[in-house]
Amino acid sequence: MRILGIETSCDETGVAIYDKKLGLLVNKLYSQVKLHANYGGVVPELASRNHILKTLPLIQAALTQANMQGSDLNGIAYTAGPGLVGALMVGATIGRALAYSLQIPAIAVHHMEGHLLTPMLEINPPKFPFVALLISGSHTQLISVTSIGRYKIIGDSLDDAVGEAFDKIAKLLGLDYPGGARLARLAQKGVPGRYIFPRPMTNKPGLEFSFSGLKTFVAKTILTNKNDLQTRSDIARAFEDAIVETLMIKCRRALDLTGFNRLVIAGGVSANKSLRYHLNKMLQQRGGKIFFARPELCTDNGAMIAYTGMIRFKNDNKSDLSILVRPHWTLEELSILD
């Protein structure tokens, strides 16, 4: 059984083929970073147009690399949400039309479920139950996961997502878009402890996140200090430390609340080396385990859509002929697979 996955939720065009027995066969990705860099962020209309140009060539390239024809596929999975509505429509339309032409099922996949299940593609996948920390440019969520589809959001961001905060501070530090990874590299040159920033919402109980106040605090620090490389590095280090410690505190609380001893981190920010190191250290001290995907599968990609599509396909979660996308779609609305 082979599933083609199509990811077009934002500014990455991803196509992959997943085989039930052989695993991930092909994973193709086209990044629009250069296209949006001059604007300092994603321009939705440009993203949609670029998906139109790139999706079909990537599908053909994936089939060629796998030495397959479209007729060798058993299903087409596509991201149906959440995401940018125009970008989602491109992948949904192509996926649905291709499935119809091949007379095979189409599967509408939840983008964040794809991220959540990405560590399942690794050699040592997590077993249920576990706490998942989903951290990306648009999400910061703690989720209690007891099986596929049994997702309970136990912590959420009240304002900026952690990835969004990274990018905004990076821009204030003069770093090019996308700035999150560049800020992390700059932070490696920083002196720890020169600046100490707040750990937001950690002085009271609960699992909610808020990064807007931290962002304002850091912005004022940038404006009132020298603009030399070392100062910017020290500020980047202090900001990253504040984010990492805040996420650690909240994850510790979530594990205590659920009683689980496994933690999954997923989404673009889960590639952050400092976060991985400190969360891994915390789980080792607790006698638990942490799970995450290889860095290239942390950002948006077709592999996570193909794999999740396979899981949903096996449980008869197929879409009808209508082309529907859901820009706003919570994980708790997904059907449960037993």
Phi, psi and chi 1 to 4 in degrees:
 res  aa     phi    psi   chi1   chi2   chi3   chi4
   1 MET       -  127.7 -176.0 -176.6  -63.1      -
   2 ARG  -129.6  132.4  -68.0  171.8  173.8  176.5
   3 ILE  -120.3  131.5  -58.5  -65.9      -      -
   4 LEU   -91.8  130.3  175.2   78.8      -      -
   5 GLY  -110.8  136.9      -      -      -      -
   6 ILE  -124.4  123.4  -57.4  171.9      -      -
   7 GLU  -119.1  117.6  157.3   58.9   23.4      -
   8 THR  -142.4   41.5   63.0      -      -      -
   9 SER   -77.2  -24.3   65.2      -      -      -
  10 CYS  -145.7 -105.5 -170.3      -      -      -
  11 ASP  -118.6   19.6   61.5  -21.6      -      -
  12 GLU  -123.1  129.3  -50.9  -79.8    0.3      -
  13 THR   -99.4  112.6  -50.8      -      -      -
  14 GLY  -120.1  136.7      -      -      -      -
  15 VAL  -137.0  133.4  172.4      -      -      -
  16 ALA  -147.3  159.8      -      -      -      -
  17 ILE  -124.8  126.6  -60.4  173.6      -      -
  18 TYR  -117.0  130.1 -173.3   86.0      -      -
  19 ASP  -105.7  131.9 -175.4  -74.8      -      -
  20 LYS   -58.2  -37.2 -177.7 -179.7  177.9 -178.3
  21 LYS   -93.0  -39.7  -66.7 -177.6  178.9  179.4
  22 LEU   -94.3  -11.6  -58.3  176.4      -      -
  23 GLY    85.6 -148.8      -      -      -      -
  24 LEU   -75.4  116.9 -174.5   61.4      -      -
  25 LEU   -90.0  -45.0  -59.8 -179.6      -      -
  26 VAL  -143.9  141.7  179.7      -      -      -
  27 ASN  -141.0  105.3 -174.3   36.8      -      -
  28 LYS  -106.8  141.7  -64.4  -75.4 -172.1 -179.3
  29 LEU  -144.5  133.6 -175.0   70.1      -      -
  30 TYR  -119.5  121.7  177.2   80.6      -      -
  31 SER   -96.6  138.9  173.6      -      -      -
  32 GLN   -97.6   17.3  -60.6 -179.5   12.1      -
  33 VAL   -53.6  -48.1  165.9      -      -      -
  34 LYS   -63.5  -35.1  -68.0 -177.9  179.4  178.9
  35 LEU   -62.1  -38.9  177.5   66.7      -      -
  36 HIS   -97.7   -9.6  -59.6  -75.6      -      -
  37 ALA   -58.5  -39.6      -      -      -      -
  38 ASN   -65.8  -18.6  -69.4  -25.5      -      -
  39 TYR   -99.1   -6.9  -55.9   95.6      -      -
  40 GLY    73.4   14.2      -      -      -      -
  41 GLY   172.8  174.7      -      -      -      -
  42 VAL   -75.6  128.9  177.1      -      -      -
  43 VAL   -98.5  109.4 -179.0      -      -      -
  44 PRO   -53.3  -44.0  -29.0   37.3      -      -
  45 GLU   -65.2  -40.7 -179.4   62.9   22.7      -
  46 LEU   -65.2  -38.2  -68.3  179.8      -      -
  47 ALA   -61.2  -45.9      -      -      -      -
  48 SER   -61.5  -46.5  -58.1      -      -      -
  49 ARG   -62.1  -37.8  -67.2  178.9 -177.9 -178.7
  50 ASN   -70.0  -35.9 -155.1 -107.2      -      -
  51 HIS   -60.3  -38.7  -73.9  -49.3      -      -
  52 ILE   -60.4  -40.2  -67.2  171.9      -      -
  53 LEU   -72.3  -34.8  -66.2  174.0      -      -
  54 LYS  -100.7  -24.0  -59.4  -61.0 -178.1 -178.6
  55 THR   -65.1  -50.7  -56.5      -      -      -
  56 LEU   -64.1  -43.8  -75.9  174.5      -      -
  57 PRO   -60.2  -35.8  -27.0   36.0      -      -
  58 LEU   -68.0  -38.0  -82.3 -179.2      -      -
  59 ILE   -62.1  -45.5  -69.3  172.9      -      -
  60 GLN   -63.8  -40.5 -174.0   57.3   58.8      -
  61 ALA   -64.6  -38.3      -      -      -      -
  62 ALA   -65.9  -44.0      -      -      -      -
  63 LEU   -63.7  -40.3  -70.9  170.0      -      -
  64 THR   -64.5  -44.9  -60.5      -      -      -
  65 GLN   -62.9  -35.7 -176.8  175.5  -29.6      -
  66 ALA   -84.1   -0.3      -      -      -      -
  67 ASN    56.5   47.5 -164.9   26.7      -      -
  68 MET  -127.6  161.4  -67.9  171.2   54.3      -
  69 GLN  -109.3  163.3  -58.5  -68.3  -34.7      -
  70 GLY   -57.3  -31.7      -      -      -      -
  71 SER   -68.7  -12.5   56.5      -      -      -
  72 ASP   -83.1   -8.6  -64.0  -40.2      -      -
  73 LEU   -84.4  149.3  -63.1  170.7      -      -
  74 ASN  -105.4  -13.4  -59.5   99.8      -      -
  75 GLY  -171.5  159.9      -      -      -      -
  76 ILE  -121.1  121.2  -51.1  -69.7      -      -
  77 ALA  -105.6  139.0      -      -      -      -
  78 TYR  -140.0  151.2   61.5   88.0      -      -
  79 THR   -73.9  120.9  -57.0      -      -      -
  80 ALA  -102.8   -5.9      -      -      -      -
  81 GLY   152.2  169.5      -      -      -      -
  82 PRO   -74.4  168.2   27.7  -33.6      -      -
  83 GLY   158.2 -166.2      -      -      -      -
  84 LEU   -77.4  127.4  -58.4  174.7      -      -
  85 VAL   -59.7  -42.0   63.3      -      -      -
  86 GLY   -66.0  -42.2      -      -      -      -
  87 ALA   -64.6  -42.8      -      -      -      -
  88 LEU   -60.9  -40.0  -69.7  168.9      -      -
  89 MET   -62.4  -33.8  -78.0  -61.3  -63.7      -
  90 VAL   -62.7  -53.1  175.4      -      -      -
  91 GLY   -64.8  -39.0      -      -      -      -
  92 ALA   -66.7  -42.0      -      -      -      -
  93 THR   -66.2  -46.1  -58.1      -      -      -
  94 ILE   -65.2  -45.5  -68.2  174.1      -      -
  95 GLY   -62.5  -45.4      -      -      -      -
  96 ARG   -66.0  -42.6  178.2   66.8  -92.0  179.4
  97 ALA   -66.8  -41.0      -      -      -      -
  98 LEU   -65.0  -42.1 -176.7   58.4      -      -
  99 ALA   -62.0  -41.1      -      -      -      -
 100 TYR   -65.1  -42.4 -179.4   76.8      -      -
 101 SER   -66.3  -31.3   68.9      -      -      -
 102 LEU   -91.3   -5.1  -64.8  171.0      -      -
 103 GLN    57.2   45.6  -67.1  -63.0  -67.9      -
 104 ILE  -127.3  162.0   57.7  177.0      -      -
 105 PRO   -68.8  152.3  -19.2   32.0      -      -
 106 ALA  -111.5  143.8      -      -      -      -
 107 ILE  -126.3  120.3  -51.2  103.5      -      -
 108 ALA   -83.6  121.9      -      -      -      -
 109 VAL  -110.9  140.6  172.0      -      -      -
 110 HIS   -80.3  123.9 -167.7  -68.1      -      -
 111 HIS   -55.3  -44.6  178.2   74.0      -      -
 112 MET   -75.5  -28.2  -62.1  -48.2  -65.4      -
 113 GLU   -65.8  -35.4 -176.6  176.2   38.8      -
 114 GLY   -59.0  -48.2      -      -      -      -
 115 HIS   -60.9  -45.4  -84.8  -56.3      -      -
 116 LEU   -59.7  -35.6 -171.2  152.8      -      -
 117 LEU   -92.5   -2.7  -63.5  179.3      -      -
 118 THR   -57.1  -39.5  -56.7      -      -      -
 119 PRO   -59.4  -15.9  -28.1   38.3      -      -
 120 MET   -67.2  -15.5  -60.4  -68.0 -176.4      -
 121 LEU   -81.8   -8.5  -69.5  166.4      -      -
 122 GLU   -85.0  169.9  -58.9  -56.6  -34.0      -
 123 ILE   -62.8  -40.9  -64.2  175.8      -      -
 124 ASN  -114.5   83.1  -63.7  -52.1      -      -
 125 PRO   -73.7  155.5   28.9  -35.6      -      -
 126 PRO   -72.7  150.8   27.5  -34.9      -      -
 127 LYS  -101.2  154.4  -64.1  179.9  179.3  179.2
 128 PHE   -77.7  150.2  -59.0  107.3      -      -
 129 PRO   -88.6  166.0   34.2  -35.9      -      -
 130 PHE  -158.1  164.0   55.3   79.1      -      -
 131 VAL   -95.2  133.8  169.2      -      -      -
 132 ALA  -111.9  132.7      -      -      -      -
 133 LEU  -107.2  108.2  173.0   65.7      -      -
 134 LEU   -97.5  116.2  -65.5 -175.3      -      -
 135 ILE  -133.5  116.6   37.9  177.9      -      -
 136 SER  -147.4 -167.2   66.7      -      -      -
 137 GLY   -71.6  -16.4      -      -      -      -
 138 SER  -128.0   -3.8   54.7      -      -      -
 139 HIS  -136.3  140.9  -70.0   79.7      -      -
 140 THR  -139.7  100.7  -54.4      -      -      -
 141 GLN  -137.8  143.7  -66.1 -179.8  -32.2      -
 142 LEU  -107.7  130.2  -78.6  164.5      -      -
 143 ILE  -132.6  132.8  -58.9  166.2      -      -
 144 SER   -85.8  119.7  170.2      -      -      -
 145 VAL  -118.5  117.6 -179.3      -      -      -
 146 THR  -110.5  -18.0   50.8      -      -      -
 147 SER  -172.2  178.8   66.7      -      -      -
 148 ILE   -63.3  122.1  -59.0  -68.1      -      -
 149 GLY    89.3  -14.3      -      -      -      -
 150 ARG   -94.3   82.4  -68.2 -172.9 -176.5  -86.6
 151 TYR  -118.7  127.4  -50.9  132.4      -      -
 152 LYS  -123.6  117.5 -178.7  179.9 -179.8 -178.6
 153 ILE   -75.7  116.6  -61.7  173.2      -      -
 154 ILE  -109.1   -7.1   55.7  177.9      -      -
 155 GLY  -156.2  138.3      -      -      -      -
 156 ASP  -146.7  162.6 -152.5  -17.5      -      -
 157 SER   -84.6  138.1  178.5      -      -      -
 158 LEU   -86.4  -12.9  -56.6  177.8      -      -
 159 ASP  -150.4 -116.3   40.6   60.7      -      -
 160 ASP   -62.6  139.8  -69.9   -0.7      -      -
 161 ALA   -74.9  158.2      -      -      -      -
 162 VAL   -63.3  -37.7   65.9      -      -      -
 163 GLY   -65.9  -37.1      -      -      -      -
 164 GLU   -64.1  -41.0 -176.6 -179.2    4.3      -
 165 ALA   -63.5  -41.9      -      -      -      -
 166 PHE   -57.9  -48.0  -99.1  102.0      -      -
 167 ASP   -66.3  -37.3  -74.5  -19.3      -      -
 168 LYS   -69.1  -42.2  -72.6 -179.7  176.6  178.1
 169 ILE   -68.3  -38.1  -65.2  -57.2      -      -
 170 ALA   -59.0  -41.6      -      -      -      -
 171 LYS   -63.1  -41.2 -174.1  174.8 -177.3  178.8
 172 LEU   -66.1  -26.2  -68.2  175.5      -      -
 173 LEU   -84.8    1.5  -71.9  169.7      -      -
 174 GLY    84.4   18.2      -      -      -      -
 175 LEU   -91.3  146.4  -58.1  174.5      -      -
 176 ASP   -70.2  155.6  -68.3  -24.9      -      -
 177 TYR   -76.6  142.5  172.6   85.6      -      -
 178 PRO   -78.8  134.7   28.8  -31.7      -      -
 179 GLY   -92.3  -12.9      -      -      -      -
 180 GLY   -56.5  -51.6      -      -      -      -
 181 ALA   -67.0  -35.7      -      -      -      -
 182 ARG   -67.2  -38.0  -69.6 -177.8  170.2   88.3
 183 LEU   -63.1  -41.1 -173.7  149.6      -      -
 184 ALA   -62.5  -38.8      -      -      -      -
 185 ARG   -68.7  -38.9  -71.8 -165.4  -67.5  -90.2
 186 LEU   -64.5  -36.7 -176.5   63.6      -      -
 187 ALA   -63.3  -26.7      -      -      -      -
 188 GLN   -64.8  -22.6  -67.7  176.9   -3.7      -
 189 LYS   -91.6   -4.6  -56.1  174.3 -176.3  177.2
 190 GLY   -80.0  152.8      -      -      -      -
 191 VAL   -88.4  119.1  176.1      -      -      -
 192 PRO   -66.9  138.7   22.9  -32.6      -      -
 193 GLY    90.4  -10.1      -      -      -      -
 194 ARG   -64.8  -39.7  179.5 -178.6  173.3 -171.1
 195 TYR  -121.5  142.3  -63.1   96.7      -      -
 196 ILE  -123.9  119.1  -58.0  -64.2      -      -
 197 PHE  -106.8  157.1  -65.0  144.8      -      -
 198 PRO   -61.5  151.2  -18.2   29.6      -      -
 199 ARG  -103.7   92.7  -82.0   52.1  172.1  163.5
 200 PRO   -63.0  135.6   20.3  -31.1      -      -
 201 MET    60.9   26.6  -61.9 -170.3   71.6      -
 202 THR  -100.3   -9.1   58.8      -      -      -
 203 ASN   -90.8    7.3   59.8  -11.7      -      -
 204 LYS  -141.0  156.5   58.3 -178.7  179.4 -179.8
 205 PRO   -66.1  161.7   23.8  -34.0      -      -
 206 GLY   119.8  168.0      -      -      -      -
 207 LEU  -118.2   10.6  -63.2  173.9      -      -
 208 GLU   -75.6  155.8  -72.9   74.3   25.2      -
 209 PHE  -118.0  151.4  -59.6   93.0      -      -
 210 SER  -153.9  121.1  173.5      -      -      -
 211 PHE  -117.1    0.6  -62.8  106.9      -      -
 212 SER   -67.6  -39.5   61.1      -      -      -
 213 GLY   -66.4  -41.0      -      -      -      -
 214 LEU   -62.0  -42.1  172.0   62.0      -      -
 215 LYS   -60.8  -42.7 -178.5 -173.1   66.6  178.6
 216 THR   -65.1  -41.8  -59.0      -      -      -
 217 PHE   -60.8  -45.5 -168.4  100.0      -      -
 218 VAL   -67.4  -39.6  178.3      -      -      -
 219 ALA   -59.6  -42.0      -      -      -      -
 220 LYS   -65.8  -37.3  -70.4 -179.4  178.4  178.6
 221 THR   -63.5  -41.2  -56.5      -      -      -
 222 ILE   -63.0  -40.7  -66.6  170.8      -      -
 223 LEU   -71.4  -26.9  -70.0  173.1      -      -
 224 THR  -103.8   11.8   56.3      -      -      -
 225 ASN  -128.6  167.0  -76.4  -90.5      -      -
 226 LYS   -61.5  155.8  -67.4 -172.9  -63.3 -177.2
 227 ASN  -104.9   27.4 -167.1   33.4      -      -
 228 ASP   -79.3  165.0   61.3  -79.9      -      -
 229 LEU   -60.0  -42.1  176.8   59.5      -      -
 230 GLN   -66.6  -40.4 -170.9   57.9   55.6      -
 231 THR   -63.5  -44.0  -63.0      -      -      -
 232 ARG   -64.1  -37.4  -70.1 -171.5  -69.3  117.2
 233 SER   -64.9  -41.9  -60.1      -      -      -
 234 ASP   -65.8  -38.3  -65.2  -16.5      -      -
 235 ILE   -67.3  -42.4  -69.3  173.2      -      -
 236 ALA   -60.6  -41.6      -      -      -      -
 237 ARG   -62.6  -45.6  173.6   62.0 -177.8  -93.6
 238 ALA   -65.5  -38.1      -      -      -      -
 239 PHE   -65.8  -47.6  172.2   72.8      -      -
 240 GLU   -62.0  -41.0 -176.2  180.0   60.0      -
 241 ASP   -60.2  -41.2  -73.2  -11.9      -      -
 242 ALA   -64.3  -43.2      -      -      -      -
 243 ILE   -63.9  -48.0  -68.8  -72.4      -      -
 244 VAL   -62.5  -45.7  168.1      -      -      -
 245 GLU   -66.4  -37.5 -173.1  172.0   -4.6      -
 246 THR   -61.9  -45.7  -61.9      -      -      -
 247 LEU   -65.5  -36.6  -65.9  175.3      -      -
 248 MET   -62.4  -46.1  -76.6  179.8   58.0      -
 249 ILE   -61.1  -44.1  -68.7  170.3      -      -
 250 LYS   -68.8  -38.0  -62.3  -69.0 -176.0  173.3
 251 CYS   -65.8  -39.6  -74.4      -      -      -
 252 ARG   -60.8  -42.1 -172.9 -177.7  -61.2  115.1
 253 ARG   -65.2  -40.1  -70.6  179.9 -176.3  176.5
 254 ALA   -65.1  -40.8      -      -      -      -
 255 LEU   -65.5  -40.0  -68.2  166.6      -      -
 256 ASP   -63.7  -42.7  -71.0  -19.1      -      -
 257 LEU   -63.8  -44.3  175.9   68.2      -      -
 258 THR   -85.2  -24.9   59.0      -      -      -
 259 GLY    80.6    6.6      -      -      -      -
 260 PHE   -80.7  156.7  -58.5  159.6      -      -
 261 ASN  -122.1   15.8   65.7   -9.0      -      -
 262 ARG  -122.1  136.8  -73.2 -179.0  -74.3  -92.4
 263 LEU  -126.0  128.9  175.9   68.6      -      -
 264 VAL  -109.4  130.8  164.4      -      -      -
 265 ILE  -116.8  135.8   57.9  172.3      -      -
 266 ALA  -148.8  163.7      -      -      -      -
 267 GLY   100.6  168.1      -      -      -      -
 268 GLY   -55.1  -40.2      -      -      -      -
 269 VAL   -72.4  -16.5 -175.8      -      -      -
 270 SER   -67.0  -10.9   68.9      -      -      -
 271 ALA   -79.0  -10.1      -      -      -      -
 272 ASN   -60.6  123.1 -176.8  -81.3      -      -
 273 LYS   -66.4  -40.5  -67.0 -179.6 -180.0  178.6
 274 SER   -64.2  -41.9  177.2      -      -      -
 275 LEU   -63.2  -44.8  179.4   64.7      -      -
 276 ARG   -61.0  -44.6  -70.5 -171.9  176.0 -157.4
 277 TYR   -61.6  -49.4  172.0   79.2      -      -
 278 HIS   -72.4  -36.3  -74.2   95.7      -      -
 279 LEU   -69.5  -38.3  -76.8  176.7      -      -
 280 ASN   -62.8  -42.1 -176.9   51.9      -      -
 281 LYS   -62.2  -42.2 -175.5  176.9  179.7  179.7
 282 MET   -63.7  -43.4 -178.8 -171.5   76.5      -
 283 LEU   -66.9  -36.1  -95.0  -65.1      -      -
 284 GLN   -63.3  -41.1  -73.7 -178.7  -16.7      -
 285 GLN   -65.1  -29.1  -68.2  172.4  -14.8      -
 286 ARG   -87.1   -8.1  -64.2  174.3   61.0   97.7
 287 GLY    79.3   21.0      -      -      -      -
 288 GLY  -108.9 -169.1      -      -      -      -
 289 LYS  -135.2  147.9  -68.4 -175.6  178.6 -179.8
 290 ILE  -115.6  146.5 -172.8  170.4      -      -
 291 PHE  -133.2  137.3  -59.0   86.6      -      -
 292 PHE  -154.0  164.6   40.7   73.5      -      -
 293 ALA   -87.4  161.2      -      -      -      -
 294 ARG   -59.0  149.8   69.6 -157.8   81.2  160.4
 295 PRO   -51.2  -40.4  -29.0   36.5      -      -
 296 GLU   -68.9  -13.3   61.2  -93.5   28.1      -
 297 LEU  -104.4    6.0  -65.6 -174.9      -      -
 298 CYS   -79.8  -40.3  -69.4      -      -      -
 299 THR   -78.2  175.3   53.2      -      -      -
 300 ASP   -58.4  137.6  -64.8  -12.0      -      -
 301 ASN  -159.9  161.2   61.9   84.3      -      -
 302 GLY   -77.4  -23.0      -      -      -      -
 303 ALA   -60.9  -43.2      -      -      -      -
 304 MET   -67.2  -30.4   67.4 -176.2 -168.0      -
 305 ILE   -75.6  -41.0  -56.5  -55.1      -      -
 306 ALA   -63.5  -44.1      -      -      -      -
 307 TYR   -65.6  -48.0  175.0   77.2      -      -
 308 THR   -64.1  -36.5  -55.2      -      -      -
 309 GLY   -61.1  -38.6      -      -      -      -
 310 MET   -62.3  -45.3  172.4   69.1   74.1      -
 311 ILE   -60.8  -45.6  -60.7  -61.6      -      -
 312 ARG   -69.8  -36.9  -68.7  -78.8  167.6 -175.1
 313 PHE   -61.4  -44.4  175.8   85.7      -      -
 314 LYS   -62.0  -22.9  -69.6 -168.5  -61.0 -177.6
 315 ASN  -106.6   22.0  -73.0  -88.6      -      -
 316 ASP    64.4   29.1 -153.3   33.7      -      -
 317 ASN   -89.7   74.9  -78.9 -161.4      -      -
 318 LYS  -107.6  149.7  -53.4  175.6 -176.3   71.5
 319 SER   -91.5  158.7   65.1      -      -      -
 320 ASP   -86.2 -166.9   56.2   25.8      -      -
 321 LEU   -73.4  -15.8  -72.3  175.4      -      -
 322 SER   -69.0  146.4   59.3      -      -      -
 323 ILE  -104.8   99.2  -60.2  174.2      -      -
 324 LEU  -124.3  137.6  -62.5  173.7      -      -
 325 VAL  -126.3  158.4  -63.5      -      -      -
 326 ARG  -131.0   93.5  -59.5 -178.4   63.9  178.2
 327 PRO   -57.1  -32.0  -23.0   34.1      -      -
 328 HIS  -119.4  117.4  -56.5  -75.3      -      -
 329 TRP  -155.9  114.3 -171.8   11.3      -      -
 330 THR   -86.3  148.1  175.4      -      -      -
 331 LEU   -60.3  -29.5  -80.9  165.7      -      -
 332 GLU   -69.8  -10.3  -67.5  179.0  -29.7      -
 333 GLU   -87.9   -5.9  -64.0  178.4   87.9      -
 334 LEU   -73.5  151.8  -71.5  173.1      -      -
 335 SER   -73.4  150.7   58.7      -      -      -
 336 ILE   -92.0  134.0  -63.4  170.8      -      -
 337 LEU  -106.6  121.0  -53.4 -175.6      -      -
 338 ASP  -103.8      -  -68.8  -45.5      -      -
